[in-house]
Amino acid sequence: MSGTPENIVRLDGVEKHFGAVRALDGVDLAVNAGECVGLVGHNGAGKSTLMNVLSGTTAPGAGVISLRGVDVTRGYSVATATTAGIRCVFQELSLCPNLTVAENARIMHSALSGFGWRRRAGALIIDQLDRIFPGHGIAAGDNVGDLSIARRQMVEIARAFSVTDTAAALVILDEPTSSLDAHVAAQLLAFVRDFVAAGGSCILISHLLGEIIDTADRIIVMRDGKVVAERAGSGFTRDSLVAAMGSVAKDDAAGRAAFASKRESGAPRVRAKPKAQTDGRDLVAHPGEIVGLAGLDGHGQKAMLLAIMGEGETGQGDVTVTGPLALVAGDRQNDGIFPLWSIARNTGIRSLRALRTGFLIDRKKEDALAEEWRERIGIRTPDVHNNILSLSGGNQQKALFARALASDAETVLMDDPMRGVDVGTKQEVYGMIREEAKGGRTFIWYTTEMDELDHCDHVYVFRDGRIVADLPRSELTEEKVLHSSFEEAKS
Ligand SMILES: Nc1ncnc2c1ncn2[C@@H]1O[C@H](COP(=O)(O)OP(=O)(O)OP(=O)(O)O)[C@@H](O)[C@H]1O
């Protein structure tokens, strides 16, 4: 059972257990040359673990791995995978933040050694960025730690597709568009189709079912560590995919229609004017409102959220806030989780006052809060005392939501918060946000997903650090948002 030479890679009966958790429970999978395989499944289904096995970073507990028809299970490693041209774009990006873009390219491509390596590494990565993301605005000498998460994602993708001594035979992309805006995501997906047409192979992991259906030749659905469905991409609709995932997702259209948008009057809870704003526009959010921030990524939306969070002290704008705030950070790894702490401590950290007994944090109260939210938001873990890093990416994101929603914040700021969250959970969280807003909570929500703007009472479109459009929900259309996003800001 070691497949045929057409199989770039083939797995038979692969298993991986983490204690009691069966992350992979007998997975069979084959990828051929010249095809894009879509991989979908709920948060914690086992997709990233499967990718880690393929890339050689996780050794399976059982099963057979073969490359081009040859059984390579014994001693399979990162080096074996690299030599075979298997490249990965990880969900939690793997670039070194203290190095430049060119230096990060050098780390992956050992052929870039010797005299003038820095110049050659820079040329290689910039050339690939130009090919995939024309107009990317990234320079070879930029420090990766200074780049936005979207740009870091672009560098990681370009690095995986770059060719030096070994060609990229199979590129595995784990949620590659989750922090890209619609325009840049479309550039990537078009490139993937070209790469596959030229004989390359891709595994595309995503929770954005539309992009999977449009891009993948074949779609594999995982549930609880098993492959539960496999068909040609054209054989699935969004609904049949959701059903195969065993997701509880309901069509949210009814919920959205029933949601009566309103612009409240009276004293706002937040009033904020971006630093670069030269006209009279400002962002206003009243109690009970859901306010959306839109536009192409990197045009001042995150700076606006941080200016509000810092109540103007970041110097990024004029801000007036009343009441406590909480932030669901966009960069989960760097700004969101405390990686050495348990799920319970990560959930409770924004509610310390409520969790105190006397001067001390009451661990029983902290556990009770974490248990309550594990149930409410469906965090998949056998134990809330486990380290936060034992959760899948989407489940870590749910813990960050729980942290903000469980807090006493009257205004919750959300920086593209659905990154990596599965379709079923998203619908539940949308419902929770609407309920909380009905109860008087304010949400200010930056999103790169156009559909999510439909949940907002009011949307501000950003361009070049300024608000360029201000749309009540009744006037909101995708066309208007795109038009404003690309329009030059008037000074
Ligand atoms: N290092 C680890 N220690 C303990 N459990 C782990 C570890 N890595 C993964 N798991 C568990 O294995 C299961 C599968 O996780 P995996 O990250 O593969 O899911 P996923 O399908 O990629 O989810 P997501 O869509 O959220 O990224 C989860 O229950 C997760 O908690």
The ligand as an SDF file (V2000), in Angstrom:
LIG
                    3D

 31 33  0  0  0  0  0  0  0  0999 V2000
    0.4850   19.6200   20.7470 N   0  0  0  0  0  0  0  0  0  0  0  0
   -0.7550   19.2150   21.0600 C   0  0  0  0  0  0  0  0  0  0  0  0
   -1.0430   18.7890   22.3070 N   0  0  0  0  0  0  0  0  0  0  0  0
   -2.2730   18.3580   22.6380 C   0  0  0  0  0  0  0  0  0  0  0  0
   -3.3240   18.3310   21.7740 N   0  0  0  0  0  0  0  0  0  0  0  0
   -3.0950   18.7500   20.5340 C   0  0  0  0  0  0  0  0  0  0  0  0
   -1.8080   19.2290   20.0990 C   0  0  0  0  0  0  0  0  0  0  0  0
   -1.8850   19.5900   18.7870 N   0  0  0  0  0  0  0  0  0  0  0  0
   -3.1630   19.3630   18.4170 C   0  0  0  0  0  0  0  0  0  0  0  0
   -3.8880   18.8700   19.4550 N   0  0  0  0  0  0  0  0  0  0  0  0
   -5.3080   18.4890   19.4220 C   0  0  0  0  0  0  0  0  0  0  0  0
   -5.5240   17.7330   18.2480 O   0  0  0  0  0  0  0  0  0  0  0  0
   -6.7980   18.0480   17.7000 C   0  0  0  0  0  0  0  0  0  0  0  0
   -6.6320   18.4320   16.2310 C   0  0  0  0  0  0  0  0  0  0  0  0
   -6.0080   19.7060   16.1650 O   0  0  0  0  0  0  0  0  0  0  0  0
   -5.6370   20.4140   14.7840 P   0  0  0  0  0  0  0  0  0  0  0  0
   -4.8230   21.6150   15.1320 O   0  0  0  0  0  0  0  0  0  0  0  0
   -5.0610   19.4090   13.8720 O   0  0  0  0  0  0  0  0  0  0  0  0
   -7.0910   20.8480   14.2810 O   0  0  0  0  0  0  0  0  0  0  0  0
   -7.5050   21.7060   12.9900 P   0  0  0  0  0  0  0  0  0  0  0  0
   -8.4580   20.8770   12.2000 O   0  0  0  0  0  0  0  0  0  0  0  0
   -6.2940   22.1910   12.2970 O   0  0  0  0  0  0  0  0  0  0  0  0
   -8.3010   22.9040   13.6630 O   0  0  0  0  0  0  0  0  0  0  0  0
   -8.4080   24.4880   13.2510 P   0  0  0  0  0  0  0  0  0  0  0  0
   -9.4240   24.5610   12.1770 O   0  0  0  0  0  0  0  0  0  0  0  0
   -8.9090   25.1240   14.5230 O   0  0  0  0  0  0  0  0  0  0  0  0
   -7.0350   24.9510   12.8690 O   0  0  0  0  0  0  0  0  0  0  0  0
   -7.3920   19.1450   18.5590 C   0  0  0  0  0  0  0  0  0  0  0  0
   -8.3030   18.5580   19.4710 O   0  0  0  0  0  0  0  0  0  0  0  0
   -6.2070   19.7300   19.2920 C   0  0  0  0  0  0  0  0  0  0  0  0
   -6.6010   20.2240   20.5490 O   0  0  0  0  0  0  0  0  0  0  0  0
  1  2  1  0
  2  3  1  0
  2  7  2  0
  3  4  2  0
  4  5  1  0
  5  6  2  0
  6  7  1  0
  6 10  1  0
  7  8  1  0
  8  9  2  0
  9 10  1  0
 10 11  1  0
 11 12  1  0
 11 30  1  0
 12 13  1  0
 13 14  1  0
 13 28  1  0
 14 15  1  0
 15 16  1  0
 16 17  2  0
 16 18  1  0
 16 19  1  0
 19 20  1  0
 20 21  2  0
 20 22  1  0
 20 23  1  0
 23 24  1  0
 24 25  2  0
 24 26  1  0
 24 27  1  0
 28 29  1  0
 28 30  1  0
 30 31  1  0
M  END
$$$$
